[in-house]
Amino acid sequence: TFTTMEFLLEWTKEDIIVKENSVKLMAQPPTVEALLFRRDFTSLAYQNGKLTLCKSANVMSDCAHHFIVRKTLDEGLYMVYTFQVQKDRSKFLGINGTKLDIVDETNDANIKKFRREEINKDVYLKPYGKDDMYVYYNKKEQVFELVTRKKVLKNEGFGWYILSTLCQS
């Protein structure tokens, strides 16, 4: 059994380890990653001023459509991601209204942070602060929109593969 002092020391030790891991995580350099749409292996890209899906001959080394990914921990110690457009660093992947879009870094009205959740081998982005919503591809309208978990589970296979690439940030 623990005395009160031993319990407090044990709790503090765990808190210190968590904070140490947080510092290590924050010290990691950003990575360049490709967001591949699982359904047809196209990658998410910023082309001609808008968000689109495109095919690449070699997604690992063709860096034109990739995102610089920064990982941090929030107050609840959940991993949070930002996706910066590699070829225009003033642009970020973000939520504009109810759609996934490219947004300016200066516009605070748009959500630019995401959490990720794996459901049946697909990775779904969840806008930070909207834990009940997921980014989902609406094939009919050809847009990425926010939907509920129920819709994601109903139509499997519309998530992402997020791959680290050989590209430099």
C-alpha positions in Angstrom: 0.0 0.0 0.0 1.1 3.6 -0.7 1.4 6.3 1.9 0.1 9.7 0.9 3.6 10.9 0.1 4.5 7.9 -2.0 1.2 8.2 -3.9 1.9 11.9 -4.6 5.5 11.1 -5.7 4.3 8.4 -8.1 1.7 10.7 -9.6 4.2 13.5 -10.0 6.7 11.0 -11.7 4.0 10.1 -14.3 3.2 13.7 -14.9 6.9 14.5 -15.4 7.3 11.6 -17.9 4.2 12.8 -19.8 5.6 16.4 -20.0 9.0 15.1 -21.0 7.4 13.1 -23.9 5.5 16.2 -24.8 8.7 18.2 -25.0 10.3 15.5 -27.1 7.4 15.5 -29.5 7.4 19.3 -29.8 11.1 19.2 -30.6 10.6 16.9 -33.5 10.9 18.6 -36.9 7.9 18.7 -39.1 7.5 16.0 -41.7 6.4 16.1 -45.3 3.5 13.7 -45.9 1.1 12.7 -48.6 -2.6 12.3 -48.0 -3.7 9.4 -50.2 -7.4 8.9 -50.8 -7.8 5.2 -50.2 -10.6 4.7 -52.7 -8.5 5.3 -55.8 -5.0 6.1 -54.5 -5.0 9.7 -55.6 -3.5 12.3 -53.4 -4.9 15.4 -51.9 -3.3 18.4 -53.6 -3.3 22.2 -53.8 -3.5 23.1 -57.5 -4.4 26.4 -59.2 -5.5 27.9 -55.9 -7.9 25.1 -54.8 -8.0 21.7 -53.2 -8.2 18.7 -55.5 -7.4 15.1 -55.9 -4.6 14.1 -58.4 -2.5 11.2 -59.5 1.2 11.2 -59.2 3.7 8.9 -60.9 5.6 8.5 -57.6 3.9 9.9 -54.6 6.9 9.2 -52.4 9.3 11.5 -54.3 7.1 13.9 -56.3 6.8 16.6 -53.7 4.5 19.0 -55.6 1.3 18.0 -53.8 2.4 17.2 -50.3 1.8 18.9 -46.9 4.2 19.8 -44.1 2.8 18.1 -41.1 3.3 19.4 -37.6 2.3 17.3 -34.6 1.6 18.7 -31.1 -0.2 17.7 -28.0 -3.2 19.6 -26.7 -4.1 20.1 -23.1 -5.8 16.7 -22.9 -2.6 15.1 -24.3 -4.2 14.2 -27.6 -2.2 14.4 -30.8 -3.1 17.4 -32.9 -2.0 17.9 -36.6 -1.7 20.9 -38.8 -1.2 20.4 -42.6 0.7 23.3 -44.3 0.8 23.4 -48.1 4.4 22.7 -49.1 4.5 24.9 -52.2 2.6 27.9 -50.6 3.5 28.1 -46.9 0.8 30.7 -46.2 -1.9 28.1 -46.9 -3.2 25.3 -44.7 -5.6 22.5 -44.9 -8.6 23.6 -43.0 -12.4 23.6 -42.5 -14.2 26.4 -44.3 -17.9 26.2 -43.2 -18.7 22.5 -43.6 -16.1 21.6 -46.3 -12.4 20.7 -46.2 -10.5 23.5 -48.1 -7.3 25.4 -48.3 -7.3 28.3 -45.9 -5.0 31.2 -45.2 -2.9 31.1 -42.1 -4.2 34.5 -41.0 -7.9 33.6 -41.0 -8.7 32.4 -37.5 -12.3 31.7 -38.3 -11.3 28.5 -40.1 -10.3 25.4 -38.2 -6.7 24.5 -39.2 -6.0 21.8 -36.6 -7.1 18.2 -36.8 -7.1 15.0 -34.8 -7.1 11.7 -36.5 -8.9 8.5 -35.9 -8.5 5.1 -37.5 -11.7 3.3 -38.4 -11.3 -0.1 -40.2 -7.8 0.7 -41.5 -8.9 4.1 -42.8 -7.6 7.3 -41.2 -10.2 10.1 -40.8 -9.4 13.6 -39.9 -11.5 15.2 -37.2 -11.6 19.0 -37.0 -10.1 20.1 -33.6 -12.9 20.9 -31.2 -15.6 19.0 -33.2 -15.0 15.5 -32.0 -18.4 14.3 -33.3 -17.5 15.3 -37.0 -15.3 13.7 -39.6 -13.9 14.8 -42.9 -15.5 12.5 -45.5 -15.4 12.4 -49.3 -18.8 13.0 -51.0 -18.2 11.2 -54.2 -21.4 12.6 -55.9 -20.4 16.3 -55.3 -16.6 15.5 -55.3 -15.9 17.5 -52.2 -14.6 16.6 -48.7 -17.3 17.6 -46.2 -18.0 17.2 -42.5 -20.2 14.3 -41.6 -21.1 12.3 -38.5 -19.5 9.1 -37.4 -22.6 7.2 -38.4 -22.2 8.2 -42.0 -18.5 7.3 -41.9 -19.4 3.8 -40.6 -22.2 3.4 -43.2 -19.9 4.1 -46.2 -16.5 2.5 -45.4 -13.4 3.0 -47.5 -13.5 6.8 -47.9 -10.7 7.5 -45.5 -7.0 8.3 -46.0 -3.6 6.7 -46.0 -1.2 9.3 -44.5 2.3 8.5 -45.8 5.7 10.0 -44.8 7.6 10.9 -47.9 11.2 11.4 -48.9 10.6 15.1 -49.5 12.3 17.7 -47.3 10.4 20.4 -45.4 
